[in-house]
């Protein structure tokens, strides 16, 4: 999951309902550092900044495994205009 400061705080508030979340990548914004320590202490999530993920990717590149024409992937996202933001993905 990738989010900003405001969304990171909301995620922590509902973390008990997000049992499938394993990794959270946050966009480094002003004041976000104080928000980051809370999910690291209160959840089992791996929380990294987008900059850190970019650095790790540059240091340890891997060969891309491109999808096959027979692979199916669906990613749906809502902005949360009528409630909390939601994302649903399915690969079959």
C-alpha positions in Angstrom: 0.0 0.0 0.0 1.3 3.5 -0.8 0.0 6.5 1.0 0.7 10.0 2.3 0.8 11.4 5.8 -3.0 11.8 6.3 -3.7 8.3 4.9 -1.0 6.7 7.1 -2.7 8.1 10.2 -6.1 6.7 9.0 -4.5 3.3 8.3 -3.1 3.1 11.9 -6.6 4.0 13.3 -8.2 1.0 11.4 -5.1 -1.3 11.5 -7.1 -4.0 13.4 -9.4 -4.3 10.3 -6.5 -4.6 7.9 -5.2 -8.1 8.5 -4.0 -8.6 4.9 -1.7 -5.5 4.8 1.9 -6.4 5.1 3.8 -3.5 3.6 3.2 0.2 3.7 5.2 2.7 1.6 4.7 6.3 2.5 5.4 9.4 0.5 7.7 11.6 2.5 5.9 14.8 3.3 6.5 17.4 5.9 5.7 16.1 9.4 5.3 12.5 8.3 8.2 11.3 10.5 6.1 11.5 13.6 3.4 9.4 12.0 5.8 6.6 10.9 6.9 5.4 14.3 3.3 4.6 15.4 2.6 1.9 12.8 6.0 0.4 13.3 5.3 0.0 17.0 1.6 -1.0 16.8 1.4 -3.3 13.8 3.4 -6.0 12.1 3.6 -3.9 8.9 6.9 -3.2 7.2 6.8 0.6 6.8 9.3 2.3 4.4 9.5 5.6 2.7 9.2 5.7 -1.1 12.7 7.1 -1.2 14.0 4.1 0.7 12.2 1.7 -1.6 13.8 3.5 -4.6 17.2 3.2 -3.0 16.8 -0.5 -2.3 15.7 -1.1 -5.9 18.7 0.7 -7.3 21.1 -1.2 -5.0 19.7 -4.6 -5.7 18.1 -4.7 -9.1 16.3 -7.9 -10.2 15.3 -9.1 -13.6 11.7 -8.3 -14.4 9.3 -11.2 -14.7 6.8 -10.0 -17.2 3.2 -11.2 -17.1 2.0 -13.8 -19.5 -0.9 -13.1 -21.9 -2.8 -15.7 -19.9 -2.3 -13.9 -16.5 -5.2 -11.9 -15.2 -4.9 -9.0 -12.8 -7.5 -6.5 -11.6 -6.7 -3.5 -9.4 -9.6 -1.3 -8.4 -9.1 1.9 -6.3 -11.6 4.4 -4.9 -10.6 7.8 -3.5 -12.9 7.4 -0.6 -15.3 10.2 -1.7 -18.1 8.4 0.2 -16.1 6.8 2.9 -12.6 5.4 3.6 -10.4 4.8 0.5 -10.5 1.2 -0.7 -8.3 -0.9 -2.9 -9.1 -4.3 -4.2 -6.8 -6.5 -6.3 -7.2 -9.9 -7.7 -4.7 -12.0 -9.7 -5.9 -15.3 -11.1 
